[in-house]
Amino acid sequence: MFNNIVYFFKEGIKPFTKLDYLVYFVMLAGCFFIFQQYSDLTFTAISSSSYFKGHVLDFYEYNKQFHHLYIAYYDDFGSTVTHYMPSTYIFFAILNVPFYIFGVAPDHVTGITPFLLFYNKTMTLIVYFLSTYILYKVGRVAGLDRKKTYIMLIIFITAPIGFFSQIIYGQYDILTVLFMLLGLLSFYKGDRYKYLIYFSIAITFKYHALLFLIPLMLIREKNILKLAINSLIVIIPLLFYSILYYGSDAFVQDVLNYDGANIFAWPTYFTLILLYLYIYFKGFKKEEILEWSIFYLTGVVFIVFGLSPWSPQWLLMAMPILALGTVLSKHIKKLLVIDIFMMLFYIGQSTLLFPKNVDQDMLNQGVFRVYMPENLNLFLPIGGHIYPFYHMYFYVALFTICLFLHFFLKSPIFRFNYVNEDISNTVNYIRVRFMFGLLCFIIPVIISFTAAKYFS
């Protein structure tokens, strides 16, 4: 791994300069500490502390009794304190063991300190870069040479939507991404069952991972009986958790029957099933698996995030798939430009859908919180004020078109004739995509902050 890092900076991508790396890490550090969404990471880290107190089998009941502490927030957003499978809470519980020993771990009563909030956010950032290394291995196993693989990594870590989700918004869907990438790595290696195991773990963090696994299963296996066996392997962790907590009314209500997990309308299911049926009945040559698998996974991205509702952080799951497909397409420059517009529409939709949450309000949880004016988000809120259209579905439609273009332009008919064709001439497009993509959010935040300071 160390040799790969050395190669990355010294030999891997000569068109990128030390200034590029400096700008990236300055932007990363600045956005990481200046912004933080309040609820998700906070409440998840706090809820996980219940495991420290011995509340294992009654984990969900114990946490639910503190719902009243968050009722003002949840009245607006219609959620509950704990609605994930145990994997997420176990992860954060392990992270906070040292603080529990000294009696300063996050807690429902005492809350979470700014230091612990950014500590937990830092741990997810480490997983983010670990996922980047796994993506490197995926690219190499899939047949990309070093140079093209590193350009793919740059495209991944500079993807405006992924950067926003992980660095600015401060979420933990990267845990799902990590295990999905481990599964994808095992799939391209030809491991018959290991990729199923990794995806089965990913599913316990976010159910969406199952939708990305099904195309891989159908590409690899056509025998109905073997597909049934594979499916059984995949659901074992979910079955284990469900059996372990099925006696818990809070688990049944807040996890199994959680409304946020049932977001798909019939057109989404119908389109997914059509895609899966087509994959099942189509034959594949070994040398075609890379192009077709990425194309179908991009199709799942389009259907899941283009034809149904989503939360902003979920799009992080799509970023490695889109990066892989982008470097395989001869329309790579067009795709990088599309990403800028996609970020614009993503911010427009998110700030309208989640006001006082996914907008300038995240400044109130950053390191400069003491300098924030009161009622910051009442002065020129981003959604519908700084952004020119108040109708959210205007942005939804345009965002869906961008995802469709990703799907269409990543069809194998648009692939490079030579998979490792040099794409160094895309460097300026990558730079512009990163900076302009982030400015789609940062400029409205500056305008809103300035207006709030002026009016207050």
NUKOLVO-755780 format. One record per residue (C-alpha): residue in one letter; y negated, x negated, z. Coordinates in steps of 0.02 Angstrom, whole numbers, padded with zeros to 5 digits, always signed. Each point is the difference from the previous one (the first is absolute). Layout:
% NUKOLVO-755780
AYXZ...
END
This chain:
% NUKOLVO-755780
M+00000+00000+00000F-00120-00143+00043N+00029-00081-00170N-00042+00165-00085I-00164+00012+00097V-00046-00179-00050Y+00040+00040-00181F-00105+00158+00014F-00158-00095+00045K+00025-00161-00099E+00095+00042-00158G+00044+00183-00013I-00152+00084-00077K-00125-00127-00062P-00122+00132-00068F-00032+00053+00180T-00114-00115+00097K-00025-00044+00183L-00154+00110-00006D+00110+00148-00048Y+00110-00028+00152L-00152-00024+00112V-00081+00162-00059Y+00162+00094+00025F+00028-00060+00178V-00183+00028+00047M+00012+00179-00065L+00166+00021+00090A-00065-00064+00167G-00162+00098-00014C+00080+00167-00046F+00141-00027+00125F-00117-00012+00149I-00145+00110-00056F+00105+00155-00041Q+00140+00091+00090Q+00056+00180-00012Y+00009+00075+00174S+00150+00111+00024D+00162-00054-00084L+00024-00179+00059T-00077+00041+00170F+00110+00151+00039T+00157-00081-00068A-00022-00157+00105I-00039+00105+00153S+00149+00115-00025S+00119-00147-00023S-00039-00057+00177S+00104+00145+00066Y+00155-00102-00041F-00058-00129+00129K+00006+00132+00135G+00181+00044-00033H-00035+00156-00103V+00129-00027-00134L+00096+00162-00024D-00150+00102+00059F-00123-00104-00102Y-00071+00145-00100E-00012+00121+00147Y-00088-00129+00106N-00129-00038-00134K-00029+00182-00040Q-00062+00037+00176F-00153-00108-00040H-00046+00103-00152H-00145+00079+00095L-00085-00170+00009Y-00018+00001-00190I-00025+00186-00030A-00179-00019-00064Y+00058-00120-00133Y+00157+00094-00046D-00089+00168-00012D-00087-00073-00152F+00149-00088-00078G+00147+00109+00052S+00120-00133+00061T+00096-00048+00156V+00012-00159+00100T+00172-00057-00059H+00070+00058-00166Y+00090-00155-00067M+00180-00053+00017P+00027-00124+00144S-00003-00155-00112T-00191-00006-00007Y-00018+00019+00188I+00135-00128+00035F-00094-00125-00109F-00163+00022+00095A+00089+00003+00168I+00075-00171-00037L-00170-00065-00054N-00079+00052+00165V+00135-00062+00119P-00105-00151+00056F-00144+00115+00049Y+00116+00119+00091I+00062-00145+00107F-00179-00032+00056G-00039+00185+00020V-00129+00014-00138A+00102+00083-00139P-00073+00151-00093D+00023+00159+00100H-00041+00185-00016V-00108-00005+00157T-00087-00168-00017G-00005+00004-00191I-00005-00158-00104T-00124-00143+00009P-00086-00067-00157F+00097-00162+00022L+00168+00089+00001L-00052+00109-00147F-00036-00153-00107Y+00153-00089+00068N+00110+00141-00066K-00097+00002-00163T+00027-00189-00016M+00188+00021+00020T+00003+00123-00146L-00103-00125-00100I+00135-00132+00030V+00128+00124-00067Y-00114+00025-00151F+00006-00184-00045L+00186-00009+00039S+00022+00143-00125T-00099-00103-00126Y+00126-00141+00019I+00145+00123-00025L-00088+00064-00157Y-00007-00180-00062K+00189-00011+00020V+00020+00168-00089G-00099-00065-00148R+00101-00160-00010V+00169+00088+00013A-00057+00127-00129G-00030-00141-00124L-00186-00040+00010D-00050-00183-00002R-00103-00074+00142K-00168+00017-00083K+00021+00181-00049T+00073+00041+00171Y-00152-00072+00087I-00118+00095-00111M+00098+00156+00047L-00024-00042+00184I-00188-00021-00027I-00003+00170-00086F+00092+00073+00150I-00106-00072+00140T-00163+00035-00092A+00045+00179-00047P-00152+00097+00065I+00102+00148+00062G+00127-00111+00088F-00138-00107+00076F-00088+00157+00061S+00158+00072+00077Q+00055-00159+00089I-00160-00097+00038I-00135+00132+00016Y+00092+00158+00052G+00118-00098+00113Q+00167+00089-00021Y+00184-00044+00016D+00081+00068-00158I+00029-00184-00039L+00157+00017+00107T+00070+00119-00130V-00057-00117-00139L+00087-00150+00080F+00170+00082+00005M-00023+00078-00173L-00034-00174-00070L+00152-00070+00090G+00100+00140-00079L-00074-00035-00172L+00041-00185+00021S+00181+00041+00040F+00007+00122-00146Y-00053-00132-00127K+00120-00124+00080G+00140+00123-00035D+00049+00030+00182R+00098+00161-00006Y-00037+00067+00174K-00133-00110+00078Y-00142+00081-00096L+00058+00169+00067I-00008-00063+00178Y-00176-00067-00019F-00062+00160-00078S+00087+00102+00136I-00105-00093+00129A-00158+00024-00105I+00032+00188-00001T-00008+00005+00190F-00180-00061-00012K-00053+00113-00144Y+00112+00126-00089H-00084-00041-00166A+00111-00154-00014L+00147+00115-00042L-00089+00060-00157F-00015-00181-00060L+00181-00039+00043I+00078+00140-00102P-00047-00074-00172L+00076-00167+00051M+00161+00086+00055L+00010+00096-00163I-00030-00156-00104R+00135-00097+00092E+00131+00137+00023K+00057+00147-00110N+00157+00050+00095I-00032+00159+00101L+00120-00048+00140K-00077-00173+00020L-00174+00077-00003A+00053+00115+00142I+00064-00150+00100N-00163-00093-00034S-00100+00151+00057L+00100+00007+00161I-00040-00183+00035V-00184+00034-00029I-00014+00143+00124I+00095-00083+00143P-00157-00062+00093L-00083+00171-00019L+00158+00085+00062F+00009-00118+00148Y-00178+00039+00054S+00023+00185-00031I+00159+00009+00103L-00077-00107+00138Y-00152+00112+00017Y+00063+00167-00063G+00001+00068+00178S-00186-00034+00008D-00104+00152-00045A-00152-00111-00025F+00096-00109-00125V+00061+00151-00098Q-00173+00079-00005D-00110-00153-00022V+00112-00110-00109L+00131+00102-00091N-00115+00149-00026Y-00162-00096-00016D-00110+00078-00134G-00062-00170-00059A+00176-00042-00057N+00013+00158-00107I-00141-00028-00123F+00086+00024-00168A-00017+00162-00098W+00132+00055-00124P-00080-00087-00152T+00021-00168+00087Y+00183+00030+00040F+00031+00071-00174T-00077-00152-00086L+00091-00123+00112I+00167+00085-00032L-00030-00006-00188L-00039-00185+00012Y+00156-00034+00105L+00111+00098-00121Y-00066-00099-00147I+00035-00165+00090Y+00175+00055+00044F+00047+00044-00179K-00082-00153-00077G+00100-00159-00023F-00073-00172+00035K+00038-00174-00060K-00011-00136+00132E-00150-00082-00083E-00094+00167-00003I+00012+00038+00186L-00162-00087+00051E-00114+00091-00125W+00082+00171+00019S+00013-00006+00190I-00185-00042+00018F-00045+00134-00127Y+00099+00132+00096L-00069-00056+00168T-00175+00016-00074G+00050+00174-00053V+00041+00040+00181V-00171-00069+00049F-00083+00115-00126I+00097+00155+00056V-00011-00029+00187F-00182-00055+00009G-00067+00084-00156L+00078+00173+00016S-00003+00026+00188P-00114-00029+00151W-00004-00170+00084S-00080-00095+00142P-00099-00155-00050Q+00118-00126+00081W+00153+00065-00092L-00061-00076-00163L+00043-00173+00070M+00182+00040-00042A-00046+00008-00184M-00093-00165-00010P+00148-00122-00021I+00075+00113-00134L-00164+00014-00095A-00026-00190+00012L+00173-00035-00072G-00024+00123-00141T-00174-00066-00040V+00058-00178-00035L+00141+00066-00111S-00116+00103-00111K-00093-00069-00149H-00142+00117+00052I-00029-00097+00161K-00189-00012-00025K-00017+00188-00026L+00104+00031+00156L-00111-00114+00105V-00155+00095-00059I+00086+00166+00036D+00027-00061+00179I-00188-00011+00027F-00024+00182-00050M+00154+00050+00100M-00079-00076+00156L-00162+00094-00034F+00092+00167-00011Y+00111-00046+00149I-00153-00027+00111G-00082+00159-00065Q+00154+00103+00041S+00036-00082+00168T-00176+00013+00070L-00008+00184-00046L+00173+00038+00069F-00022-00098+00162P-00184+00004+00051K-00044-00093+00161N+00163-00095-00021V+00023-00088-00168D-00182-00043-00028Q-00144-00092+00083D+00061+00065+00168M+00123-00146+00000L-00149-00112+00044N+00002+00082+00172Q+00167-00083+00040G-00042-00173-00069V-00067-00153+00090F-00180+00055-00028R+00027+00171+00079V-00138-00028+00129Y-00128-00015-00140M+00048+00162-00085P-00128+00142+00005E+00053+00161+00083N+00073+00131-00116L+00014-00128-00139N+00100+00114-00113L-00127+00142+00010F-00123-00098-00106L+00050-00007-00183P+00189+00015+00022I+00090-00083-00144G+00100+00148-00063G-00108+00123-00096H-00166-00086+00040I+00003-00181-00054Y+00142+00039-00119P-00073+00117-00130F+00124+00146+00001Y+00045+00105+00149H+00157+00076-00076M+00151-00100+00058Y+00112+00060-00141F-00115-00082-00126Y+00053-00167+00074V+00181+00058+00019A+00010+00037-00187L-00076-00166-00052F+00109-00097+00122T+00155+00087-00070I-00052-00049-00177C-00012-00183+00055L+00176+00007+00072F+00065+00080-00159L-00077-00140-00102H+00090-00126+00111F+00163+00092-00032F-00030+00016-00188L-00059-00179-00030K+00149-00070+00096S+00127+00077-00115P+00119-00135-00065I-00069+00028-00175F-00160-00085+00062R+00084-00149+00082F-00032-00179-00053N+00123-00064-00129Y+00024-00150+00114V+00004+00048+00184N-00087-00160+00056E-00140+00005-00127D-00155-00087+00069I-00123+00122+00079S-00125-00128+00068N-00137+00080-00105T+00000+00148+00119V-00078-00099+00143N-00176+00068-00023Y+00069+00177-00009I+00088-00029+00166R-00160-00066+00078V-00104+00147-00062R+00133+00125+00053F+00001-00067+00177M-00188-00010+00027F-00051+00159-00089G+00145+00094+00078L-00056-00046+00176L-00182+00037-00042C+00052+00180-00038F+00016+00017+00188I-00113-00134+00073I-00159+00049-00093P+00007+00183+00058V+00032-00063+00178I-00155-00111-00008I-00105+00145-00067S+00064+00116+00137F-00028-00130+00137T-00177-00036-00062A-00043+00184-00009A+00069+00030+00176K-00103-00144+00069Y-00156+00064-00087F+00016+00183+00050S+00053-00036+00178
END
